[in-house]
């Protein structure tokens, strides 16, 4: 039983880890550099990922009622994590602009790339339908909450509801998901050449994003990253946010799924694998766009990316041993 669980956890996480290791190797051998990673990340965030999300939404019959408990688990768990983080940040983080970094680090997982990749590796096509609905709803929620916390943190005076709604409505990931849902609902048939082209573009998303994630990890910076026992210290806050992202948030969501919404084993696996993924890379772009602390955000993504390799594998092994997933 133990070795079967170990094999399952390793087979799920190892392909993801190897792609990130490939990124590290390619960066060290100077086949790719920082400029390539920045350009490729923009390509993924603005082009290939929206196309992938659109195609996942538009194909097949999305049974929302069948996956309602799964979606509710993700929404409720994310909202609990978000409001707890916002409350704690308002009490303990004096610099308003840094609250957005801390809060996003706690609730915004890389569900669209790493989380989805882990689920596909673990369960194959069997989990695609449920995961697509779940990921679509979470991506919309993540981006709405991210825009809210960023706008609130950087607003001079009272937050503008009009500006907030405009920021939400122009987000390309949200637009891609909504467009896919509309096409799916009205059973609109897309031309085969267009679909094949879209699928070819979408297939670049996971490998390109994972390679760039690995290439962007600064191991020297992580070695020098020391925790200081001071709540005003940004290093301490980054580590605290990372701990919530990798440990507390998965526990909250998994507990809701098992004991409140009573999900089945595969759905619990989807919840854990997506919840234990690192901070979304899009967080860096959004914080930088608003003029926030991009360096701390990059450190947060790097720490959670490295940490998730271990936390997801160990967590998966334990849950598999317990027979819960």
C-alpha positions as CSV (number, residue, x, y, z in Angstrom):
1,X,0.0,0.0,0.0
2,X,2.8,2.4,0.9
3,X,4.8,1.8,-2.2
4,X,1.6,2.1,-4.3
5,X,0.9,5.5,-2.7
6,X,4.5,6.6,-3.2
7,X,4.4,5.6,-6.8
8,X,1.2,7.5,-7.4
9,X,2.5,10.7,-5.7
10,X,5.8,10.6,-7.5
11,X,4.3,9.8,-10.9
12,X,2.0,12.8,-10.4
13,X,4.5,15.4,-9.3
14,X,7.7,14.2,-11.0
15,X,6.9,15.3,-14.6
16,X,6.1,18.8,-13.3
17,X,9.4,18.9,-11.4
18,X,11.4,17.6,-14.3
19,X,10.0,20.3,-16.6
20,X,11.0,22.9,-14.0
21,X,14.5,21.3,-13.7
22,X,14.8,21.5,-17.5
23,X,14.2,25.2,-17.1
24,X,17.0,25.5,-14.5
25,X,19.3,23.5,-16.8
26,X,18.5,25.5,-19.9
27,X,19.1,28.8,-18.0
28,X,22.4,27.7,-16.5
29,X,23.6,26.5,-20.0
30,X,22.5,29.9,-21.3
31,X,20.1,28.5,-23.9
32,X,17.5,30.8,-22.4
33,X,17.8,34.0,-20.3
34,X,15.7,36.4,-18.3
35,X,14.6,38.3,-21.4
36,X,13.3,35.0,-22.9
37,X,11.5,34.1,-19.7
38,X,9.8,37.5,-19.5
39,X,8.7,37.4,-23.1
40,X,7.6,33.8,-22.8
41,X,5.7,34.5,-19.6
42,X,3.9,37.4,-21.3
43,X,3.1,35.0,-24.2
44,X,1.6,32.4,-21.9
45,X,-0.4,34.9,-19.8
46,X,-1.7,37.0,-22.6
47,X,-2.0,34.4,-25.4
48,X,-1.6,30.7,-24.9
49,X,-3.2,30.4,-21.5
50,X,-6.4,32.3,-22.5
51,X,-6.6,30.0,-25.6
52,X,-6.2,26.9,-23.5
53,X,-8.8,28.0,-21.0
54,X,-11.2,28.9,-23.8
55,X,-10.8,25.5,-25.5
56,X,-11.3,23.7,-22.2
57,X,-14.5,25.6,-21.6
58,X,-16.0,25.3,-25.1
59,X,-15.6,21.6,-25.7
60,X,-17.9,18.9,-24.5
61,X,-20.9,19.2,-22.2
62,X,-20.0,21.0,-18.9
63,X,-22.3,19.5,-16.2
64,X,-22.3,22.3,-13.6
65,X,-24.8,20.5,-11.4
66,X,-22.6,17.4,-11.2
67,X,-19.6,19.4,-10.1
68,X,-21.4,21.9,-7.9
69,X,-20.0,20.6,-4.6
70,X,-16.5,20.7,-6.1
71,X,-16.9,24.3,-7.3
72,X,-18.5,25.4,-4.0
73,X,-15.6,23.9,-2.0
74,X,-13.1,25.9,-4.1
75,X,-15.1,29.1,-3.8
76,X,-15.9,28.9,-0.1
77,X,-12.3,27.8,0.8
78,X,-10.8,30.6,-1.3
79,X,-13.1,33.2,0.3
80,X,-12.3,32.0,3.8
81,X,-8.5,32.2,3.1
82,X,-8.9,35.6,1.4
83,X,-10.9,37.2,4.2
84,X,-8.7,35.8,6.9
85,X,-5.6,37.1,5.1
86,X,-7.2,40.5,4.5
87,X,-8.2,40.8,8.2
88,X,-4.7,39.8,9.4
89,X,-3.0,42.1,6.9
90,X,-5.1,45.1,8.0
91,X,-4.1,44.5,11.6
92,X,-0.4,43.6,11.2
93,X,0.9,45.1,8.0
94,X,1.3,48.9,8.2
95,X,2.3,49.5,4.6
96,X,-0.9,49.3,2.6
97,X,0.7,48.6,-0.7
98,X,2.5,45.5,0.6
99,X,-0.8,44.0,1.9
100,X,-1.7,43.1,-1.7
101,X,1.5,41.0,-2.0
102,X,0.8,39.1,1.2
103,X,-2.9,38.5,0.6
104,X,-2.5,37.3,-3.0
105,X,0.2,35.0,-1.9
106,X,-2.2,33.2,0.5
107,X,-5.2,32.5,-1.8
108,X,-4.0,32.8,-5.4
109,X,-2.7,29.4,-6.4
110,X,-1.3,28.5,-9.9
111,X,-4.4,26.5,-10.6
112,X,-4.5,27.2,-14.3
113,X,-1.0,25.8,-15.0
114,X,0.6,23.8,-12.2
115,X,-2.6,22.7,-10.5
116,X,-4.2,21.6,-13.8
117,X,-1.0,19.8,-14.8
118,X,-0.9,17.9,-11.5
119,X,-4.5,16.8,-11.9
120,X,-4.0,15.6,-15.5
121,X,-0.9,13.7,-14.5
122,X,-2.8,12.1,-11.6
123,X,-6.2,11.2,-13.1
124,X,-5.8,11.7,-16.9
125,X,-8.8,12.7,-19.1
126,X,-11.2,11.3,-16.5
127,X,-10.8,14.4,-14.4
128,X,-10.7,17.0,-17.3
129,X,-14.4,17.9,-17.3
130,X,-14.7,18.4,-13.5
131,X,-11.4,20.2,-13.3
132,X,-12.2,22.5,-16.2
133,X,-15.4,23.7,-14.5
134,X,-13.5,24.1,-11.2
135,X,-10.6,25.9,-12.7
136,X,-12.8,28.3,-14.7
137,X,-14.7,29.3,-11.6
138,X,-11.5,29.7,-9.5
139,X,-9.7,31.7,-12.2
140,X,-12.6,34.2,-12.3
141,X,-12.7,34.4,-8.5
142,X,-8.9,34.7,-8.2
143,X,-8.7,37.6,-10.6
144,X,-11.7,39.4,-9.1
145,X,-10.2,39.1,-5.6
146,X,-6.7,40.1,-6.9
147,X,-8.1,43.2,-8.6
148,X,-10.0,44.1,-5.4
149,X,-7.1,43.7,-3.0
150,X,-4.7,45.5,-5.4
151,X,-7.1,48.4,-6.1
152,X,-7.9,48.7,-2.4
153,X,-4.2,48.6,-1.4
154,X,-3.1,51.2,-4.0
155,X,-6.1,53.4,-4.0
156,X,-5.6,57.0,-2.8
157,X,-8.6,57.6,-0.6
158,X,-11.8,55.7,-1.3
159,X,-11.7,52.8,-3.7
160,X,-13.5,53.5,-7.0
161,X,-16.1,50.9,-7.8
162,X,-16.1,51.9,-11.4
163,X,-12.4,51.5,-11.8
164,X,-12.6,48.2,-10.0
165,X,-15.3,46.8,-12.3
166,X,-13.3,48.0,-15.4
167,X,-10.2,46.3,-14.2
168,X,-12.1,43.0,-13.7
169,X,-13.9,43.1,-17.0
170,X,-10.7,43.7,-19.1
171,X,-8.8,40.8,-17.6
172,X,-8.0,38.4,-20.5
173,X,-8.2,35.2,-18.5
174,X,-11.7,36.1,-17.3
175,X,-12.7,37.1,-20.8
176,X,-11.4,33.8,-22.2
177,X,-13.3,31.7,-19.7
178,X,-16.5,33.6,-20.3
179,X,-16.1,33.4,-24.1
180,X,-15.6,29.6,-23.8
181,X,-18.7,29.2,-21.6
182,X,-20.8,31.2,-24.0
183,X,-19.6,29.1,-27.0
184,X,-20.3,25.9,-25.0
185,X,-23.7,27.0,-23.8
186,X,-25.0,28.0,-27.3
187,X,-23.3,24.9,-28.9
188,X,-21.4,27.0,-31.4
189,X,-19.3,24.9,-33.7
190,X,-15.9,26.3,-34.5
191,X,-14.1,25.5,-37.8
192,X,-11.8,22.5,-37.6
193,X,-8.7,24.4,-38.9
194,X,-9.3,27.0,-36.2
195,X,-9.7,24.4,-33.5
196,X,-6.5,22.6,-34.5
197,X,-4.5,25.8,-34.6
198,X,-5.9,26.7,-31.2
199,X,-5.0,23.3,-29.8
200,X,-1.5,23.6,-31.1
201,X,-1.0,26.9,-29.5
202,X,-2.7,25.8,-26.2
203,X,-0.4,22.7,-26.0
204,X,2.6,25.1,-25.6
205,X,1.1,26.5,-22.3
206,X,2.1,24.0,-19.7
207,X,5.7,23.0,-20.9
208,X,6.6,26.7,-21.7
209,X,5.2,28.0,-18.4
210,X,6.9,25.2,-16.3
211,X,10.2,25.7,-18.1
212,X,10.1,29.4,-17.5
213,X,9.1,28.9,-13.9
214,X,12.1,26.7,-13.3
215,X,14.4,29.1,-15.2
216,X,13.2,32.1,-13.1
217,X,14.0,30.5,-9.7
218,X,16.9,32.4,-8.2
219,X,18.5,29.8,-5.9
220,X,21.2,32.2,-4.7
221,X,18.5,34.6,-3.5
222,X,16.6,31.8,-1.8
223,X,19.7,30.7,0.1
224,X,20.2,34.3,1.3
225,X,16.6,34.7,2.2
226,X,16.7,34.8,6.0
227,X,13.7,35.1,8.3
228,X,13.7,37.9,10.9
229,X,11.3,37.8,13.8
230,X,9.6,41.1,13.0
231,X,6.2,41.6,11.6
232,X,7.3,44.7,9.7
233,X,10.0,42.8,8.0
234,X,9.1,41.8,4.4
235,X,11.1,38.6,4.4
236,X,9.1,37.4,7.4
237,X,5.8,38.3,5.7
238,X,6.7,36.6,2.5
239,X,7.6,33.4,4.4
240,X,4.3,33.6,6.4
241,X,2.3,34.1,3.2
242,X,4.1,31.1,1.6
243,X,3.4,28.9,4.7
244,X,-0.3,29.8,4.4
245,X,-0.3,29.0,0.6
246,X,1.4,25.6,0.9
247,X,0.0,24.3,4.2
248,X,-2.9,26.3,5.7
249,X,-4.9,26.9,2.5
250,X,-4.8,23.2,1.3
251,X,-5.9,22.1,4.8
252,X,-8.8,24.5,4.7
253,X,-10.0,23.5,1.3
254,X,-9.5,19.8,1.8
255,X,-11.3,19.9,5.1
256,X,-14.3,21.6,3.5
257,X,-14.3,19.1,0.7
258,X,-14.2,16.1,2.9
259,X,-16.3,17.0,5.9
260,X,-18.6,19.7,4.7
261,X,-19.3,19.0,1.0
262,X,-18.4,15.3,1.2
263,X,-16.6,15.0,-2.1
264,X,-15.5,11.7,-3.6
265,X,-11.9,10.5,-3.7
266,X,-11.0,12.0,-7.1
267,X,-12.6,15.3,-6.3
268,X,-10.7,15.5,-3.1
269,X,-7.5,14.8,-5.1
270,X,-8.4,17.7,-7.4
271,X,-9.0,20.0,-4.4
272,X,-5.7,19.0,-2.8
273,X,-3.5,19.2,-6.0
274,X,-4.9,22.6,-7.1
275,X,-4.8,24.0,-3.6
276,X,-1.2,22.9,-2.9
277,X,0.2,24.5,-6.1
278,X,2.4,27.6,-5.7
279,X,1.5,31.2,-6.0
280,X,0.3,32.0,-9.5
281,X,2.9,33.6,-11.8
282,X,0.3,36.2,-12.9
283,X,0.6,37.7,-9.4
284,X,4.0,39.1,-10.3
285,X,2.7,40.8,-13.4
286,X,-0.2,42.3,-11.6
287,X,1.8,43.6,-8.6
288,X,4.4,45.1,-11.0
289,X,1.7,46.7,-13.1
290,X,0.3,48.5,-10.0
291,X,3.7,49.6,-8.9
292,X,4.0,47.2,-5.9
293,X,7.0,45.3,-4.5
294,X,7.8,43.1,-7.5
295,X,11.0,41.7,-5.8
296,X,9.1,40.3,-2.8
297,X,6.5,38.9,-5.1
298,X,9.1,37.1,-7.2
299,X,10.7,35.7,-4.0
300,X,7.2,34.5,-2.9
301,X,6.6,32.7,-6.2
302,X,10.1,31.2,-6.1
303,X,9.7,29.9,-2.5
304,X,6.3,28.4,-3.0
305,X,7.3,26.9,-6.4
306,X,10.3,25.1,-4.7
307,X,8.3,24.3,-1.6
308,X,5.3,22.9,-3.5
309,X,7.5,20.2,-5.0
310,X,7.9,18.7,-1.5
311,X,4.5,19.7,0.1
312,X,2.4,18.3,-2.8
313,X,4.4,15.1,-3.0
314,X,4.3,14.5,0.8
315,X,0.7,15.5,1.1
316,X,-0.3,13.3,-1.7
317,X,1.5,10.4,-0.2
318,X,-0.2,10.9,3.2
319,X,-3.7,11.3,1.8
320,X,-3.2,8.3,-0.4
321,X,-2.0,6.2,2.5
322,X,-5.1,7.3,4.5
323,X,-7.3,6.2,1.5
324,X,-8.9,9.6,1.2
325,X,-7.9,10.2,-2.4
